[in-house]
Amino acid sequence: MSTVVSQVEVPAGVTLPIYMDNHATSPLDPRVLEAMMPYFTDKFGNAASRNHSFGWEAEQAVETAREQIAKLIGATAKEIIFTSGATESDNLAIKGIAEMYRERGNHIITQVTEHKAVLDTCKRLEKYGYRVTYLPVKADGLIDLEDLKRAIDDKTILVTIMAANNEIGVLQPIREIGKICHEKGVIFHTDAVQIAGKVPFNVIEDNVDVASLSGHKLYGPKGVGALYVRRRNPRVQIAAQIDGGGHERGMRSGTLNVPGIVGMGKACAIAMEEMENEAAYLRGLRDRLKAKLESELDYVHVNGSWEHRLPGNLNMSFVYVEGESLLMGINDVAVSSGSACTSATLEPSYVLKALGLGDDVAHSSIRFGLGRFNTQAEVDYVAAKVIDIVKKLRELSPLYEMVKEGIDLTKIEWQAH
Amino acid sequence: MAYSDKVVDHYNNPRNVGTLDKSSAEVGTGLVGAPECGDVMRLQIRVNPETQVIEEAKFKTFGCGSAIASSSLATEWIKGRTVEDALAIKNTDIVKELSLPPVKIHCSVLAEDAIRAAIGDWKKKNGVAEAAPAATATAQ
């Protein structure tokens, strides 16, 4: 009887399950938790309380965090607005700019592999009379700068293009994008959630006007994010989307999440210190994983540019094996798949489809998201396990058998259902 | 996706995986689904020409855990049945046996299609007239 159960041995020092999905969220760094703890208990003050020490203490902690976050991205503290997370930051940036600059124009440019927080916000604005251009991406996942130049017209007020993609980890040429925007007098917003703290990102050098950040993608807590809003050259104005007590210089009302903010600040301070070494470490692990998988398996390929990519990202398709069934076989390893069967919509990943990959390749994709706490022993185990399960599932795959027999699958009349 | 123990069991230990000689007159082959939909099932039967009993059934499936389980279960069920008996198997029987969640019902439909396709192929090869379309059979 055939079996898909893996016999791969768990090496010493590896505890199951292994978390390798750091683009979805990252574990809280213990140093971050330590920094946050007092603000849950003794130091519980409201940062907006101006007339007692509890408030001052909280405000002081918030301002320290603001400095730490600003420093990581080359901004000044006054340019950082706290939010509940990057989805809110993206909404505030895009809707806030659209509203503020409505007199100047109604055209927004984005691209097809953005996070839904950007795409769906743009879609909503279309209902309100804004015009949105969705730039395509090339096979490597990057936009064509010539497309961008052509798309900008005299009604364009905003270009919003992510710095690093959450699925395939590719790095868009933001510095060049920002330069083009500045030459044309258009505001440049970038969703910097995946890039911040992973590889150098500097709002001045990278010509960024507005940037969305998240706490929990860089070993900080969930429920806190930030928006960088440039104050000079050019000064960007944003219409508030949440009204109330006028917190955050009127741009985002609501009592500040002090422990969360402290945690995000600490996480940024750690990233600032450790990013360079960490990036080299993760690149080593990631390359090791890729090399092992490629040495043992045929019909595997990397999705998206290999050169312009986050160090911790490996997005690979194991062709002729369906992604969900692969995840089932490696159920002690937490990774993600672009397979339709793993998504709520039953549609395969729109990011992978945008690269021009067939749906069948998207169905076969796995995203490995390596992070600070992954080890080489874990990588070795994950590689062995994936190799084992892919081989077993290919024994089960009629497609693999047909291809091995030299049958061209594209010539078959499939009965799509 | 939280699967039932039965799905997990069929996934971990798929029954009757393999390939029969599709050029043999006794063998019927059904290939259903499409790679771009994320599932393709190939189900094969070897039928005794005297008794019309399915003596051997093999499958290979590209698809999610429930697609693998549905086709594995289908081979178990049709083995030992006559072709006409095998046609009585409904996708709803598979859904019930494997406790498939609503989003996975199409996997059971595909398995039923695979049985029909394999039997259809065998009938065509052997000049057996197609029975009335079974799709009109009672829904449960």
Interface residues (C-beta under 8 A of the other chain):
Chain A: M1 S2 T3 V4 V5 Y320 V321 E322 E324 S325 M328 G329 S339 A340 C341 T342 L346 P348 G358 D359 D360 H363 E395 L396 S397 P398 L399 Y400 E401 L409 I412 W414 Q415 A416 H417
Chain B: M1 Y3 V8 Y11 N12 N13 P14 R15 V17 T19 L31 V32 G33 A34 P35 E36 C37 G38 D39 V40 M41 R42 K60 T61 F62 G63 C64 G65 A67 I68 V103 H106 V109 L110 D113
